[in-house]
Amino acid sequence: MTEEQHSSYHPTLPPTTEEDRFSWLRLLRSRKVGPATFRRLLREHGSAQNALAALPEMARAAGIKGYEICPPGVIEAELKAAKAANAQLLCLGSADFPEALIDLSDAPPMLWAIGDVSILRRRCIAMVGARNCSSLGARMARGLATDLGKQGYVIVSGLARGIDTSAHLAALETGTVAVMAGGVDVVYPAENTDLARDIAKSGLRLSEQPMGVTPQARHFPRRNRIISGLAQAVVVVEAAAKSGSLITARDALDQGREVLAVPGHPFDARAAGCNLLIRDGATLVRSAEDVIEALPKQQTELFKTPSPAAPSKPAQSEAALHREILARLGPSPIAEDQLIRDIAASAGEIGPVLVDLELDGRIQRQPGGLLSLSA
């Protein structure tokens, strides 16, 4: 079957037969064929079958000796492994392919999926951070994921240890997507085997890599663009100054996604990347409310999740908040989020007042997000 050739940047028609899907996989798995080359070959040759036939001559013309396209047996083995793992192939242009990825310049032509693919139609927030995260960072990730999940957001992350694990665990009941660096059937790290199984039951695991591939270092930066691409925003919870999380943040900026970061102590190397992002313009995050407020209004209105109406509390005056904050603080530090809960006001109301009091020397910020009265 010959596919229609399209003038758009991406092929808009997915493969419609088993033969077509086989040819798409075989073309993408051939040497020196990545996402961009794959789309160019489809545009130039009209179908994957035609592109496969043309590849050896194109390689010879480019001076590549002994070039061979991917053998059929390799694809047969991959399809067999996918069937054993109950994995589904999502092809660019098909109804179940993630809509958020379609317009990316380096969108993966195909993804293997294990789990509930319908979750991809919901609004997503990505959460990433350090593998060797602090207990405070893990607690922050759990809290953000839990609260965002209650607001109807799916949490996207990379199934790594640390922040990723905390975010996935907290979002199991409300919805989470794990984008994997290796094959969708290869869990890394092995300690997350149970978590990966639970995600497949209630959420989704995704990968652009062939079935059975053990992740290598080079796979992780490529994986990160899918994490950010799926989401409306990327929240970095803890990250060193040079880390994969900052690569994800850069991908998000290139893709037109919002980038947000949780601040940390200046002396904590695990927070250096987050502090750099905030310095360079990323939105500072203290709560799920900060994340939602940072999203473009049309997105939050379009995907607003109905919730039971709650009696509204009249906003307190700034002077009243000053008095109440000072009355509740003492020489022993308490967590800022605990103070917010005690006062029962929004983070948006209390945040500016805390800054004013800190600048006036009335309160002090302690390591770990703690507050106390100034001595």
KAKA-V886396 format. One record per backbone hydrogen bond with DSSP energy under -1.0 kcal/mol. NH is the residue of the N-H (numbers start at 0). CO is the residue of the C=O. E is the energy in kcal/mol with one decimal. If there is no record, write none. Layout:
BEGIN
nh=(NH	NH)
co=(CO	CO)
e=(E	E)
END
This chain:
BEGIN
nh=(20	21	22	23	24	25	26	27	28	29	32	37	38	39	40	41	42	43	44	45	50	51	52	53	54	57	58	59	60	61	62	63	74	75	76	77	78	79	80	81	82	83	84	86	87	89	91	93	96	100	103	106	110	111	112	113	115	118	119	120	121	124	125	126	127	129	137	138	139	140	141	142	143	144	145	146	147	148	149	151	152	153	154	155	156	162	165	166	167	168	169	170	174	176	177	178	179	182	185	191	192	195	196	197	198	199	200	201	202	203	204	205	206	212	218	222	223	225	226	227	228	229	231	233	234	235	236	238	246	247	248	249	250	251	252	253	254	255	256	257	259	260	261	267	270	272	274	275	276	277	278	279	280	281	282	284	290	291	292	293	298	299	300	301	302	320	321	322	323	324	325	326	327	328	333	335	338	339	340	341	342	343	344	349	350	353	354	355	356	357	358	359	360	361	363	365	369	370	371	372	373)
co=(16	17	18	19	20	21	22	23	24	26	29	33	34	35	36	37	38	39	40	41	46	47	48	49	50	53	54	55	56	57	59	58	70	71	72	73	74	75	76	77	78	79	80	81	112	110	108	90	93	97	100	103	89	206	87	204	202	115	116	117	118	153	232	155	234	237	133	134	135	136	137	138	139	140	141	142	143	144	145	148	147	122	174	124	176	129	161	162	163	164	165	166	170	154	203	156	205	212	182	188	189	191	192	193	194	195	196	197	198	175	113	177	111	209	215	218	219	222	222	223	224	225	123	257	125	259	127	269	242	243	244	245	246	247	248	249	250	252	251	231	233	282	235	264	267	238	270	271	272	273	274	275	277	276	258	260	286	287	288	289	295	295	296	297	298	316	317	318	319	320	321	322	323	324	370	368	334	335	336	337	338	339	339	345	346	349	350	351	352	353	354	355	357	356	371	369	365	333	363	329	361)
e=(-2.4	-2.4	-2.2	-2.6	-2.5	-2.5	-2.6	-2.5	-2.3	-1.1	-1.5	-2.9	-2.0	-2.2	-2.7	-2.0	-2.2	-2.6	-2.3	-2.1	-2.0	-2.6	-1.8	-1.5	-1.4	-2.1	-2.7	-2.2	-2.4	-1.3	-1.6	-2.9	-1.1	-2.5	-2.1	-1.9	-2.7	-1.9	-2.3	-2.3	-2.1	-2.0	-1.8	-3.0	-3.2	-3.3	-3.1	-2.7	-1.3	-1.4	-1.7	-1.5	-2.3	-3.4	-2.5	-2.2	-3.0	-1.4	-1.7	-1.8	-1.6	-2.8	-2.8	-2.5	-2.2	-1.4	-2.4	-2.2	-2.4	-2.5	-2.3	-2.4	-2.7	-2.5	-2.5	-2.5	-2.9	-2.2	-1.9	-1.8	-2.3	-2.7	-2.1	-2.5	-2.3	-2.1	-2.2	-2.5	-2.7	-2.6	-1.9	-1.3	-2.8	-2.4	-2.7	-2.7	-3.2	-3.0	-2.0	-2.1	-1.8	-2.9	-2.1	-2.2	-2.6	-2.0	-1.1	-1.9	-3.3	-1.8	-2.3	-2.8	-1.7	-1.5	-1.6	-2.2	-2.0	-1.1	-1.5	-2.3	-1.9	-1.9	-2.9	-2.7	-3.1	-2.7	-2.5	-1.8	-1.1	-2.1	-2.0	-2.3	-2.5	-2.4	-2.1	-2.4	-1.9	-1.2	-3.1	-1.8	-2.8	-2.7	-2.4	-1.8	-2.1	-2.7	-2.6	-2.1	-2.2	-2.3	-2.4	-1.9	-1.6	-3.0	-1.8	-2.4	-1.2	-2.4	-2.5	-1.2	-1.2	-1.7	-2.6	-1.9	-2.2	-2.2	-2.3	-2.1	-2.5	-2.8	-2.3	-2.0	-1.7	-1.6	-2.4	-2.0	-2.0	-2.3	-2.0	-2.5	-2.3	-1.5	-1.1	-2.3	-2.8	-2.5	-1.9	-2.2	-2.6	-2.4	-2.6	-2.0	-1.1	-2.5	-3.1	-3.5	-1.1	-3.2	-1.9	-2.3	-2.3)
END
